[in-house]
Amino acid sequence: MGKHKPIWDPSTDCGDYVVATSCADLLVTGRKMQQKQYRTHSTRPGSLKALSMEGMLRKWGGGEVLRRAVRGMLPKNRLRDKRLERLKVFEGAAHPYEDNLVKVDGRMMVVDGLEVGVEMEKARAETEKARAL
């Protein structure tokens, strides 16, 4: 959502892209693979269709399961679809965004440009100074 940025405003979308890799190796606890149901309905009588998580993994892959989970966690407003477009999911470890990755505090992050990476480095340095005091 971009809350860490100085230009953040609740009514605008200023977040970063997120790249999720190895979605084919998705693990869940309990019996969710068999019991969790994904339902779709076209508003026509008798058109309710249900698919288990196991079937969803076979048919669409782990990326769609992750995308639907993230969609459920995002705020239900006009920005949800725009935010969800910035989630890039891949079944394997390879993806075309290798050039855009920036490492901050040992974590890989995808940023819009070099300016954001510089701002994050400055913020990290400031927090380290504050901890030292």
Phi, psi and omega per residue, in radians:
M1 nan -0.291 3.064
G2 1.528 0.372 -3.091
K3 -1.155 -0.324 3.135
H4 -1.441 -0.085 -3.090
K5 -1.633 2.573 3.137
P6 -1.213 -0.280 -3.124
I7 -1.672 0.199 -3.042
W8 -1.131 2.410 3.064
D9 -2.510 2.386 -3.063
P10 -1.088 -0.426 -3.082
S11 -1.631 0.003 3.115
T12 -2.107 2.806 -3.123
D13 -1.876 1.934 -3.111
C14 -2.308 0.592 -3.116
G15 -1.481 3.135 -3.126
D16 -1.801 2.962 3.060
Y17 -1.411 2.628 3.089
V18 -2.195 2.271 3.129
V19 -1.955 2.098 3.096
A20 -1.930 2.147 -3.121
T21 -1.973 2.892 3.117
S22 1.002 0.742 3.131
C23 -1.243 -0.281 3.105
A24 -1.199 -0.379 -3.113
D25 -1.651 0.508 -3.091
L26 -1.125 2.278 3.114
L27 -2.079 2.463 3.076
V28 -2.300 2.788 -3.128
T29 -1.677 2.859 3.078
G30 1.151 -2.559 -3.111
R31 -1.865 0.529 -3.096
K32 -1.074 -0.564 -3.140
M33 -1.004 -0.678 -3.122
Q34 -1.635 -0.554 -2.977
Q35 -1.624 -0.528 -3.105
K36 -1.239 2.284 -3.092
Q37 -2.015 2.354 3.016
Y38 -1.858 2.069 -3.046
R39 -1.917 2.493 3.045
T40 -2.287 2.595 -3.125
H41 -2.567 2.378 -3.119
S42 -1.743 0.223 -3.104
T43 1.204 0.095 3.047
R44 -1.622 2.521 3.138
P45 -1.032 2.306 3.105
G46 1.386 0.206 -3.072
S47 -1.757 0.223 3.113
L48 -1.236 2.163 3.114
K49 -2.123 2.415 3.142
A50 -2.165 2.492 -3.141
L51 -2.402 2.268 3.127
S52 -1.302 2.898 3.120
M53 -1.085 -0.632 3.104
E54 -1.070 -0.787 3.105
G55 -1.167 -0.631 3.107
M56 -1.124 -0.723 3.102
L57 -1.107 -0.715 3.123
R58 -1.177 -0.750 -3.028
K59 -1.407 -0.823 -3.011
W60 -1.998 -0.271 3.136
G61 1.644 2.975 -3.106
G62 -1.208 -0.406 3.131
G63 -1.095 -0.686 3.137
E64 -1.227 -0.634 3.080
V65 -1.088 -0.802 3.122
L66 -1.125 -0.737 -3.139
R67 -1.070 -0.746 3.124
R68 -1.195 -0.597 3.097
A69 -1.161 -0.767 3.126
V70 -1.161 -0.682 3.121
R71 -1.040 -0.683 3.115
G72 -1.195 -0.432 -3.124
M73 -1.540 -0.312 -3.128
L74 -1.351 2.707 3.093
P75 -1.066 2.473 -3.108
K76 -1.489 1.371 3.125
N77 -2.494 -3.008 -3.035
R78 -1.222 -0.228 -3.128
L79 -1.598 -0.142 -3.035
R80 -1.063 -0.802 -3.117
D81 -1.158 -0.638 3.108
K82 -1.157 -0.686 3.117
R83 -1.198 -0.670 -3.123
L84 -1.196 -0.476 3.088
E85 -1.118 -0.435 -3.130
R86 -1.476 -0.040 3.034
L87 -1.524 2.021 3.139
K88 -1.887 2.044 -3.101
V89 -1.978 2.491 -3.126
F90 -2.405 2.440 -3.113
E91 -1.230 -0.632 -3.126
G92 -1.854 -2.981 -3.121
A93 -1.447 -0.350 -3.104
A94 -1.443 2.446 3.067
H95 -2.711 2.764 -3.051
P96 -1.438 0.125 -3.069
Y97 -1.813 0.353 -3.119
E98 -1.014 -0.642 -3.102
D99 -1.215 -0.389 -3.058
N100 -1.628 -0.023 -3.079
L101 -1.355 2.379 3.086
V102 -2.215 2.383 -3.130
K103 -1.732 2.130 3.118
V104 -2.262 2.168 -3.119
D105 0.981 0.618 3.111
G106 1.379 0.044 3.132
R107 -1.913 2.501 3.086
M108 -1.452 2.300 -3.140
M109 -2.348 2.509 3.035
V110 -1.711 2.225 -3.101
V111 -2.129 2.799 -3.121
D112 -1.196 -0.600 -3.110
G113 -2.901 -3.122 -3.097
L114 -1.173 -0.551 -3.111
E115 -1.051 -0.703 -3.132
V116 -1.140 -0.709 3.111
G117 -1.094 -0.677 3.116
V118 -1.164 -0.730 3.120
E119 -1.088 -0.698 -3.127
M120 -1.197 -0.651 3.082
E121 -1.111 -0.705 3.098
K122 -1.113 -0.768 3.133
A123 -1.108 -0.696 3.110
R124 -1.125 -0.716 3.121
A125 -1.122 -0.677 3.112
E126 -1.139 -0.696 3.133
T127 -1.192 -0.613 3.091
E128 -1.159 -0.662 3.082
K129 -1.128 -0.716 -3.135
A130 -1.146 -0.656 3.112
R131 -1.181 -0.591 -3.118
A132 -1.200 -0.489 -3.138
L133 -1.326 nan nan
